[in-house]
Amino acid sequence: MANLMNRSFSRREKILMLVLALVGMVGVYFYLVHFPVTTQLAEIEEQRAAVADDTVIAQARQQVYQSMKAELEEIFSMPEDEITVMPKYDNIQALMREFNVIFDGADPELSFDPVTVEDGVAVRVMRFTFTSDLERAKEILARLTGTGYRCLLDSLSITPEEGNLETDVLQVSGTITFYEQAD
């Protein structure tokens, strides 16, 4: 063994040892520097993508928030008597009491479509027909839309009563849609 240490290496052996040393240094470089840095860069890219996704979500939420805030400001700037509420489902008993007062003496024909629920909102469509003079018809329609409940008057038709063209008796028909909060 001592003889091996004192021995001089040939040129070929020196080149092979140099190549072996270079391969060892390249291996150490990849093991200690390149792979950890590449792994960290991949993790940073994943974090950047997650932050970008969170930013998009936050911007969408901000837009919804601003829209809701503007809508609330618009609602609260309205006069008190124009603000409507969306009651909890099933509000039919309260509506029927309102209709009894509103249509008093008008002898209406009322029919209700089946209630539909979409996105947490129950939609109740009521079809109505009644006969009345013009002033009473205006009053009834104003009271229908002024119940204080969220509603939309649609398909309104006001015509002279059939067979009664010379009097001021009118036949009024239409639909009104009431909106309620569905749980």
C-alpha positions, 0 to 999 in steps of 0.5 A: 500500500505504501508503494502505491502512494509513492507511485507516479501516475501515468498520463492516462491515469491522471486524465481518468482521475481528472475526468472522475473528479469533474464528474464528481463535482458535477454530481455534487453541483446537481445534488447540492445546488441545481435540484434544490433550486429547481424544486424551490422555483417550482414551489414558488411558481405554484405559490404565484399561481395560487396567489394569482387565483386568489387575486382573481377571486378577491377582485370578483368578490370586490365587484360583487361587494361594490355592486351590492353596496351601490344597490343598498345605497340606492334602496336606502336613498329611496323614500320610506314608502317606496322600500319593499321587503322580501318576506319569508316563504310562505307569505300567502296568508298575509297576501290574501288578507291584503287582497281582501282589503285591496279588492273590496267590492271589486269581486275579482277572479284570482288564480295562482300559478304553482310557486317556483323556487330559484336561487333562494327566491320563491316566485308566486304568480297571481293572475287577476281579473276584475271589473270596475270604473277607471278611478277604482281600477287605478286605485286597486292597481296602485294598492296592488303594487304598493303592498310593501312586498317585492312584486312586479305587475305584468301583462296588464289589460284594461278594456271596456266590459264586454257588451257594455261599451257605452258605460265606464265599466272596465274589465281589468286583467293581468298578472302580478309576481310576488317574490319571497325568500325561500330557505 
